Amino acid sequence: MMAMVTLQSAAEMEASRKQAASSEPKNPLAGMNVLTAEGQEPNQKGIQITEKALKRIRVAMAKEGVSPEQGGLRVGIQGGGCSGLSYNIRFDSQPRERDRVYTFGAGIQTSGDPTNGAPIRIFVDPKSFIYLHGMVLDFEETLMRQGFNFINPNSTKSCGCGSSFTA
């Protein structure tokens, strides 16, 4: 076993300590192009999505044969999961009577877009909205993982799987 030692001057150590103390919490949305739903202000507590999520939703809707004019992506929560509540995401053919409906991406072209810039809709039921208002839906694609990320300010604790949280 080998130990690694680095030498720092007192000035370097002090600068490093100051940087660590003054560094603000990392913004989870840094570098993302976040889209606000039609008719909403960016600071309103609705649902937002990233451009990466918009692209992925469009591709998946086309693949599943879900019409952007009629159907949409249903985002909700249900009891269960590692931390007490888990996210639920699926396509639905139409909104329900009491759903909040968010429309995104009208006229925004994404690469490989099978819809030619058609808007997509997200449906959220009233119970889920309590836990999801202010949330940003993102899509991550890395070598290790591919899937939707829920960046949720209402989550007080989440587990490693990323699909479960405590509010």
Phi and psi in degrees as GROMACS dihedral restraints (atoms count N, CA, C in turn):
[ dihedral_restraints ]
;  ai    aj    ak    al  type     phi  dphi    fc
    3     4     5     6     1  -121.2    20    10
    4     5     6     7     1   134.5    20    10
    6     7     8     9     1   -98.2    20    10
    7     8     9    10     1   147.7    20    10
    9    10    11    12     1  -109.3    20    10
   10    11    12    13     1   131.3    20    10
   12    13    14    15     1  -122.8    20    10
   13    14    15    16     1   133.8    20    10
   15    16    17    18     1  -117.9    20    10
   16    17    18    19     1   142.6    20    10
   18    19    20    21     1  -104.0    20    10
   19    20    21    22     1   131.5    20    10
   21    22    23    24     1  -129.7    20    10
   22    23    24    25     1   144.8    20    10
   24    25    26    27     1   -74.3    20    10
   25    26    27    28     1   166.2    20    10
   27    28    29    30     1   -61.7    20    10
   28    29    30    31     1   -37.3    20    10
   30    31    32    33     1   -66.6    20    10
   31    32    33    34     1   -41.6    20    10
   33    34    35    36     1   -64.5    20    10
   34    35    36    37     1   -40.9    20    10
   36    37    38    39     1   -64.1    20    10
   37    38    39    40     1   -42.1    20    10
   39    40    41    42     1   -64.9    20    10
   40    41    42    43     1   -42.9    20    10
   42    43    44    45     1   -63.8    20    10
   43    44    45    46     1   -40.5    20    10
   45    46    47    48     1   -64.9    20    10
   46    47    48    49     1   -41.6    20    10
   48    49    50    51     1   -65.1    20    10
   49    50    51    52     1   -42.8    20    10
   51    52    53    54     1   -64.1    20    10
   52    53    54    55     1   -41.2    20    10
   54    55    56    57     1   -63.0    20    10
   55    56    57    58     1   -43.4    20    10
   57    58    59    60     1   -65.2    20    10
   58    59    60    61     1   -38.9    20    10
   60    61    62    63     1   -71.9    20    10
   61    62    63    64     1   -34.9    20    10
   63    64    65    66     1   -91.0    20    10
   64    65    66    67     1    -9.6    20    10
   66    67    68    69     1   -68.4    20    10
   67    68    69    70     1   131.4    20    10
   69    70    71    72     1   -79.8    20    10
   70    71    72    73     1   160.6    20    10
   72    73    74    75     1   -59.2    20    10
   73    74    75    76     1   143.6    20    10
   75    76    77    78     1   -67.2    20    10
   76    77    78    79     1   133.1    20    10
   78    79    80    81     1   -78.4    20    10
   79    80    81    82     1   117.4    20    10
   81    82    83    84     1   -66.7    20    10
   82    83    84    85     1   -14.5    20    10
   84    85    86    87     1  -100.4    20    10
   85    86    87    88     1     5.3    20    10
   87    88    89    90     1   -58.4    20    10
   88    89    90    91     1   130.9    20    10
   90    91    92    93     1    80.0    20    10
   91    92    93    94     1     0.9    20    10
   93    94    95    96     1   -98.2    20    10
   94    95    96    97     1   145.4    20    10
   96    97    98    99     1   -93.1    20    10
   97    98    99   100     1    98.8    20    10
   99   100   101   102     1   -90.2    20    10
  100   101   102   103     1   130.7    20    10
  102   103   104   105     1  -104.0    20    10
  103   104   105   106     1   136.3    20    10
  105   106   107   108     1   -99.3    20    10
  106   107   108   109     1   142.8    20    10
  108   109   110   111     1   -63.8    20    10
  109   110   111   112     1   152.7    20    10
  111   112   113   114     1   -56.6    20    10
  112   113   114   115     1   135.7    20    10
  114   115   116   117     1    80.5    20    10
  115   116   117   118     1     4.9    20    10
  117   118   119   120     1  -116.3    20    10
  118   119   120   121     1   149.4    20    10
  120   121   122   123     1   -87.9    20    10
  121   122   123   124     1   149.2    20    10
  123   124   125   126     1   -56.4    20    10
  124   125   126   127     1   -29.8    20    10
  126   127   128   129     1   -90.9    20    10
  127   128   129   130     1    -0.8    20    10
  129   130   131   132     1   -70.7    20    10
  130   131   132   133     1   148.8    20    10
  132   133   134   135     1   -86.8    20    10
  133   134   135   136     1    66.2    20    10
  135   136   137   138     1  -106.4    20    10
  136   137   138   139     1  -142.9    20    10
  138   139   140   141     1  -115.1    20    10
  139   140   141   142     1   140.5    20    10
  141   142   143   144     1  -126.1    20    10
  142   143   144   145     1   159.6    20    10
  144   145   146   147     1  -133.3    20    10
  145   146   147   148     1   161.2    20    10
  147   148   149   150     1   -93.1    20    10
  148   149   150   151     1   164.2    20    10
  150   151   152   153     1   -62.9    20    10
  151   152   153   154     1   -33.7    20    10
  153   154   155   156     1   -63.2    20    10
  154   155   156   157     1   -40.1    20    10
  156   157   158   159     1   -66.8    20    10
  157   158   159   160     1   -41.1    20    10
  159   160   161   162     1   -57.2    20    10
  160   161   162   163     1   -47.4    20    10
  162   163   164   165     1   -59.8    20    10
  163   164   165   166     1   -47.2    20    10
  165   166   167   168     1   -66.6    20    10
  166   167   168   169     1   -39.4    20    10
  168   169   170   171     1   -63.6    20    10
  169   170   171   172     1   -44.4    20    10
  171   172   173   174     1   -59.7    20    10
  172   173   174   175     1   -47.2    20    10
  174   175   176   177     1   -62.3    20    10
  175   176   177   178     1   -45.2    20    10
  177   178   179   180     1   -67.1    20    10
  178   179   180   181     1   -38.4    20    10
  180   181   182   183     1   -62.9    20    10
  181   182   183   184     1   -43.3    20    10
  183   184   185   186     1   -63.5    20    10
  184   185   186   187     1   -41.8    20    10
  186   187   188   189     1   -63.8    20    10
  187   188   189   190     1   -37.5    20    10
  189   190   191   192     1   -86.8    20    10
  190   191   192   193     1    -5.6    20    10
  192   193   194   195     1    74.0    20    10
  193   194   195   196     1    28.6    20    10
  195   196   197   198     1   -92.8    20    10
  196   197   198   199     1   123.2    20    10
  198   199   200   201     1   -73.1    20    10
  199   200   201   202     1   126.6    20    10
  201   202   203   204     1   -63.5    20    10
  202   203   204   205     1   -27.3    20    10
  204   205   206   207     1   -72.6    20    10
  205   206   207   208     1   -35.9    20    10
  207   208   209   210     1  -100.1    20    10
  208   209   210   211     1   -50.4    20    10
  210   211   212   213     1   -97.0    20    10
  211   212   213   214     1  -172.6    20    10
  213   214   215   216     1  -175.6    20    10
  214   215   216   217     1  -171.7    20    10
  216   217   218   219     1   -98.9    20    10
  217   218   219   220     1   122.5    20    10
  219   220   221   222     1   -92.7    20    10
  220   221   222   223     1   122.1    20    10
  222   223   224   225     1  -115.9    20    10
  223   224   225   226     1   129.0    20    10
  225   226   227   228     1  -153.8    20    10
  226   227   228   229     1  -176.2    20    10
  228   229   230   231     1  -129.1    20    10
  229   230   231   232     1   156.8    20    10
  231   232   233   234     1  -145.5    20    10
  232   233   234   235     1   158.8    20    10
  234   235   236   237     1   -68.8    20    10
  235   236   237   238     1   146.7    20    10
  237   238   239   240     1   120.4    20    10
  238   239   240   241     1  -171.8    20    10
  240   241   242   243     1    87.1    20    10
  241   242   243   244     1   175.3    20    10
  243   244   245   246     1   -63.4    20    10
  244   245   246   247     1   -32.4    20    10
  246   247   248   249     1  -112.7    20    10
  247   248   249   250     1     8.9    20    10
  249   250   251   252     1   112.2    20    10
  250   251   252   253     1   -39.3    20    10
  252   253   254   255     1  -129.2    20    10
  253   254   255   256     1   145.0    20    10
  255   256   257   258     1  -132.2    20    10
  256   257   258   259     1   151.2    20    10
  258   259   260   261     1   -78.6    20    10
  259   260   261   262     1   146.5    20    10
  261   262   263   264     1  -129.6    20    10
  262   263   264   265     1   129.9    20    10
  264   265   266   267     1  -140.5    20    10
  265   266   267   268     1   128.7    20    10
  267   268   269   270     1  -161.6    20    10
  268   269   270   271     1   166.0    20    10
  270   271   272   273     1   -87.2    20    10
  271   272   273   274     1   147.0    20    10
  273   274   275   276     1  -133.8    20    10
  274   275   276   277     1   146.8    20    10
  276   277   278   279     1   -74.9    20    10
  277   278   279   280     1   -21.9    20    10
  279   280   281   282     1  -165.1    20    10
  280   281   282   283     1   161.0    20    10
  282   283   284   285     1   -73.8    20    10
  283   284   285   286     1   156.4    20    10
  285   286   287   288     1   -88.8    20    10
  286   287   288   289     1   169.0    20    10
  288   289   290   291     1   -55.8    20    10
  289   290   291   292     1   -43.6    20    10
  291   292   293   294     1   -99.7    20    10
  292   293   294   295     1     6.3    20    10
  294   295   296   297     1   -64.3    20    10
  295   296   297   298     1   148.6    20    10
  297   298   299   300     1   -89.9    20    10
  298   299   300   301     1   132.9    20    10
  300   301   302   303     1  -116.2    20    10
  301   302   303   304     1   124.6    20    10
  303   304   305   306     1  -113.6    20    10
  304   305   306   307     1   132.9    20    10
  306   307   308   309     1  -114.0    20    10
  307   308   309   310     1   131.9    20    10
  309   310   311   312     1  -131.5    20    10
  310   311   312   313     1   150.1    20    10
  312   313   314   315     1    80.4    20    10
  313   314   315   316     1    16.2    20    10
  315   316   317   318     1   -60.4    20    10
  316   317   318   319     1   120.6    20    10
  318   319   320   321     1    80.3    20    10
  319   320   321   322     1    -5.2    20    10
  321   322   323   324     1   -86.3    20    10
  322   323   324   325     1   116.0    20    10
  324   325   326   327     1   -82.2    20    10
  325   326   327   328     1   137.2    20    10
  327   328   329   330     1  -121.9    20    10
  328   329   330   331     1   150.8    20    10
  330   331   332   333     1   -62.4    20    10
  331   332   333   334     1   138.4    20    10
  333   334   335   336     1    67.2    20    10
  334   335   336   337     1    24.9    20    10
  336   337   338   339     1   -74.7    20    10
  337   338   339   340     1   113.2    20    10
  339   340   341   342     1   -76.5    20    10
  340   341   342   343     1    -8.9    20    10
  342   343   344   345     1  -102.6    20    10
  343   344   345   346     1    -1.8    20    10
  345   346   347   348     1    55.8    20    10
  346   347   348   349     1    43.7    20    10
  348   349   350   351     1    82.7    20    10
  349   350   351   352     1    17.2    20    10
  351   352   353   354     1   -67.2    20    10
  352   353   354   355     1   145.4    20    10
  354   355   356   357     1   -71.0    20    10
  355   356   357   358     1   151.9    20    10
  357   358   359   360     1  -114.2    20    10
  358   359   360   361     1   156.6    20    10
  360   361   362   363     1  -119.6    20    10
  361   362   363   364     1   146.2    20    10
  363   364   365   366     1  -119.1    20    10
  364   365   366   367     1   130.4    20    10
  366   367   368   369     1  -106.3    20    10
  367   368   369   370     1   133.5    20    10
  369   370   371   372     1  -132.9    20    10
  370   371   372   373     1   124.6    20    10
  372   373   374   375     1   -75.2    20    10
  373   374   375   376     1   158.0    20    10
  375   376   377   378     1   -58.0    20    10
  376   377   378   379     1   -39.5    20    10
  378   379   380   381     1   -66.6    20    10
  379   380   381   382     1   -42.9    20    10
  381   382   383   384     1   -67.3    20    10
  382   383   384   385     1   -34.2    20    10
  384   385   386   387     1   -58.2    20    10
  385   386   387   388     1   -33.3    20    10
  387   388   389   390     1   -54.4    20    10
  388   389   390   391     1   -38.4    20    10
  390   391   392   393     1   -95.2    20    10
  391   392   393   394     1   -15.6    20    10
  393   394   395   396     1  -107.0    20    10
  394   395   396   397     1   -10.5    20    10
  396   397   398   399     1   -61.2    20    10
  397   398   399   400     1   135.0    20    10
  399   400   401   402     1    90.0    20    10
  400   401   402   403     1    -3.4    20    10
  402   403   404   405     1   -77.1    20    10
  403   404   405   406     1   148.6    20    10
  405   406   407   408     1  -117.0    20    10
  406   407   408   409     1   127.6    20    10
  408   409   410   411     1   -96.0    20    10
  409   410   411   412     1   124.2    20    10
  411   412   413   414     1  -123.1    20    10
  412   413   414   415     1   163.8    20    10
  414   415   416   417     1  -124.4    20    10
  415   416   417   418     1   129.6    20    10
  417   418   419   420     1  -115.9    20    10
  418   419   420   421     1   135.6    20    10
  420   421   422   423     1  -135.2    20    10
  421   422   423   424     1   105.2    20    10
  423   424   425   426     1  -126.7    20    10
  424   425   426   427     1   179.3    20    10
  426   427   428   429     1   -65.6    20    10
  427   428   429   430     1   -31.8    20    10
  429   430   431   432     1   -88.4    20    10
  430   431   432   433     1   -28.4    20    10
  432   433   434   435     1  -151.5    20    10
  433   434   435   436     1   146.7    20    10
  435   436   437   438     1  -139.5    20    10
  436   437   438   439     1   125.7    20    10
  438   439   440   441     1   166.0    20    10
  439   440   441   442     1   176.6    20    10
  441   442   443   444     1   -79.7    20    10
  442   443   444   445     1   142.1    20    10
  444   445   446   447     1  -112.7    20    10
  445   446   447   448     1   136.4    20    10
  447   448   449   450     1  -105.9    20    10
  448   449   450   451     1   108.0    20    10
  450   451   452   453     1   -95.5    20    10
  451   452   453   454     1    97.9    20    10
  453   454   455   456     1  -118.8    20    10
  454   455   456   457     1   113.4    20    10
  456   457   458   459     1   -68.3    20    10
  457   458   459   460     1   -15.4    20    10
  459   460   461   462     1   -84.2    20    10
  460   461   462   463     1    -8.9    20    10
  462   463   464   465     1   -81.7    20    10
  463   464   465   466     1   121.3    20    10
  465   466   467   468     1   -92.2    20    10
  466   467   468   469     1   -23.3    20    10
  468   469   470   471     1  -155.1    20    10
  469   470   471   472     1   138.1    20    10
  471   472   473   474     1  -134.9    20    10
  472   473   474   475     1   165.1    20    10
  474   475   476   477     1  -103.4    20    10
  475   476   477   478     1   178.9    20    10
  477   478   479   480     1   -65.4    20    10
  478   479   480   481     1   -23.1    20    10
  480   481   482   483     1   -73.0    20    10
  481   482   483   484     1   -22.8    20    10
  483   484   485   486     1    80.7    20    10
  484   485   486   487     1    -2.7    20    10
  486   487   488   489     1  -114.2    20    10
  487   488   489   490     1    11.9    20    10
  489   490   491   492     1  -135.7    20    10
  490   491   492   493     1   146.1    20    10
  492   493   494   495     1  -155.9    20    10
  493   494   495   496     1   168.6    20    10
  495   496   497   498     1  -118.8    20    10
  496   497   498   499     1   135.8    20    10
